[in-house]
Amino acid sequence: MRRVVTSAIRAERAFSTRFTASLQKPTPSTSTSAASATPDRATLEKGTVQPTVLKPYVSASLQHEDLFNFEKLIHVDEMFKARLHYGHKVGTLNDNMKWALYGERLGVCIFDLDVTKKFLVRALNFVAHVAMRGGMILFVTSNRDSMFDVEKAAEEVGQYSHVRKWQSGTLTNTRQLLGASVRLPDAVCFLSTLTSLGENHPAIIEAAKMAIPTIGVVDSNSDPAYLTYLVPGNDDTPQSTEYLMRMFKEAVRKGQEERKRLQQGK
């Protein structure tokens, strides 16, 4: 919870307030908007356990649930054709993923694509917000069948990827590994949250330790713990990975285009 609060405040301070002014007009009863104020220490401490108390201090753009209109871009029939509804065998089901399932067929878990759409829209809006603020997004996968596609897609939108074996301490011990402090990603997007051995990707825990928000595509056999934004669905077929990367690329582009528009004062 603390990393969510920290990320929201950091994003608010890092970006121009012009976007807030364009979305929210001041009312006659208030001379200054609450979003321009800085919460005191007591409010911040309370916000670590009750984030809603910080809502008045967050810009209108961050309070909008679907600022970039991804609801109209995501269609259930397209997700179905991309095989996003296929999970793993019932015997491998993680109990923490039951909430996202529609049922099972022939011993295979089937995701509820209405649920998947809802969470995908949230994740895409977050990615677009990060890109709009000039953030760095790291795309991560350990799936050998899609690693080159993920690398290419990330490069096309000016972002970064990691598809090889993860070296312990890449996020938490950069000075010792690289000899100097480097900029860490502002968000990490996991196209698959399990390694080839079926274990949780070690970067998830490292990102949580460094308070870096994460987006994760979680299959029926995956553990959704420590992820900030979940996308329940198939994570290991070329069709599903291609569809998801296409959506994430579109989210980055929308954010980058909005950033250019705001910088030009349009």
N, C-alpha and C positions, 0 to 999 in steps of 0.2 A: 504494500500500500504506500509505503514511504517513497518508493521510486516513482510511482505515478504522480504523487504530489510534487516531488522535486522536478520532474520532467515538465509538468504543466507550468510551474512558475518560471523555469528556465526558458521555455519557449515563449512565454509572454514577454519577458524582458528582452529577449534577443531580437524581436521583430518590431517593425514600425507600427505605430499606433494609427496610421492612416487607414488601415483596413477596418479597425474598430469604428472609426468615425463614419466610414461609408456604410456600415451595417446598422449602427445604433445611434439615433439622434438623441441628444440630451433633452430631458423633459424640463418644463419650467420650474418644477419644484426642486430640482437639483442643479447646483451651479457647476459641479464637476462630476464626472462619471465615476462609479465605484471601481471600474476596471483600471483607472489610472492611479488609484491609491495603492499603497504598499501595506500588506497585512503586518500587524505587529507580531512579536515573538509568541505571545500567548495564542494568537489565532493560528499561527503556523504549527505550533505544537499540537493544538487540537485537531488541525487538519490531517495529521499523520494517522489518526484513528477515525476521523470523520471528515472525509474530503469535501463533502458538500458545503462546509462552512467557507471554503475558499472560492466558491462559485462566483460571488459578486466581484472578486478581484481578477477574474479571468476574462479575457476579451470576448466579445460577442462571436467572433469567428470560431473560437474553440468551443463555445457552448452550442454551436449549431451541430445537430446530429448528422446531417448529410449535406455539408456545405458544397460539395462538388457533384452532387446529383448522381451518385453511383447506383442509387435505387433503380434508375431508369436504364442503366447500362448492363446490370446483371439480370440474366434471364434464367429461370429454372430449366427450360428446355435445353439451353446451351450447356449448362452444367451437367445435365443428364447425358448429352451426347459426348461430353468430355469424360464421362465415367467417374464423375466426382462422388457419386452415391455409393460406389463399391467400397466396402471395408474389408476386413480380414475374416478368417473363420471365427465362428462363435467361440470356440475354445480358447482363442487368444485375446478375447475382449477384456479391455481394462475397465474395471468397474466405474472409474471416473469419467468414462465416455458414454455411458448408457443414456445420458440426457440428450445426446445428439442423434440417436438412432430412431429410425422409423420402424424397424423390425428386422427380420432375417428371412432369407430365401435360400433354400438348398444348403443350409449350414453356413451361409455367408452374411455378415452384418451389412445392413443397408442404412445409409445415412438419410435423415430427413433433410431434403434440399431446401426447404423453406427455412429451417434453422441455419443451414450452411450459408444461405444468401444473407440472412440478417447479420451474421458475424463477419462475413466477407465484406459487406458494405462498411461496417465499422473499421475493419482493418485497412481497407483501401483509403478511407477518409483520413485515417491517422498517417498513412504513408504520404498522402498528398500534402497534409499539413507540414510534415517534416521537410519535404522537398520545397514547399513554398517558403520556408524559413531558411533555405540554403543548407539544410542538414545533410549529413553523410549517412547513407543506408548501405548496410552490408548484407548481401544475400548469401545464405549458407545452405549447403545440401551435402549429404554423404551418399546420395544415390548415383551410382556410376552410370546408369543409363541416361541421366539428364544433366550431368555435371557440365558438359560443354555447352548445352543450351542455356543453362543458368548463367554461365560465364559470359556468353555472347549477349544475352538479354541485358544483363547488368551494365555491360560496357556500352551498349547502345544508348542508354539514358544517362551516361556519365556517373554511374555508381560502381560499387565494388562487390566482389564475390570471393568466397572461400569454399572450395569444393574438394580439397585434399584432406589428408589426415590432420586433425586439429592438434596443435602443440599446446600442452598444458601451460597456462600462464600467458597466453597470447593477449588477453584483455587485462588480466590482473597483474602481470609482471612485465610490462613492456620495456621498462628501463633496463632490466637485466638481460632480456632477450635481444633487444635491438640496440642497446647502448645509449639510448636517448629517449626522452619523453616524446610520444607521438600523439596525434589527435585520435581519439577513439571514435567509433561510429556513434551517431546520434540515435540509431535504431538498427536492430538486427532482425532480419526476416529469414526464418527457417522454412525452406520448402519441404524438409523432412526433419522430424525431431528425433529420430532414432538413428543410431549408427548401424553399420553392416552387421554388428554383433547383437542387434536388438536392444542396445542400451541407450539411455537418454544421452543426447549430444552434450558433451562437456561444456560447450560454449553457452548453453542455457544457464547453467549455474554461474559461470563467470560473468555473464551479462547482468544477472540478478545482483551479484556482489558489487558490481560497478554502477548500479542503478541505471542501466541502459534498457530502455523499453524494447520489448521483443514481440514479434509477430510469428506465430507458428501454425503450420498446417498439421493438424493432429489426426492421425488415422485411428481406427477403432482399437488398435493394440498399443496406442501411445499414451504417455502420461502427460496430462496438460499442466502439471504443476510448474510454477515459476514463470509461466508465459504471461505476458501482459495482454495480448490480443490473440484469441484463438480463432482458427478457421477449421472447423471439423470437416473432414473429407479425405478422399483418396490421395495419398501422397507418393505413390510409387509406380504409376503408369505414365508413359510418355504423353498421352492425351491430357491427363489431368494436370501434369506439370506445365505443359505448354499453355494450357488455358489460364492457369493461375499466374504464370509469369507474364502473360499478355495483359492480364488485369493489373498486375503490380506495375508494369511498365507504363500503362495508361495513367495510373495514379501518380507516378513520378512526373510524367509529362504535364499532367494537369496542374500539379503543384508548381512546376518550373515556369509554366506559362503564366500562372497567376502572379508569381513573383516578378517576372519581367513587366507585367502590366502595372503592378503597384510601383515598381521602381521608376517607370516612365510617367507615373502620375496620371494614368488614364482611368 
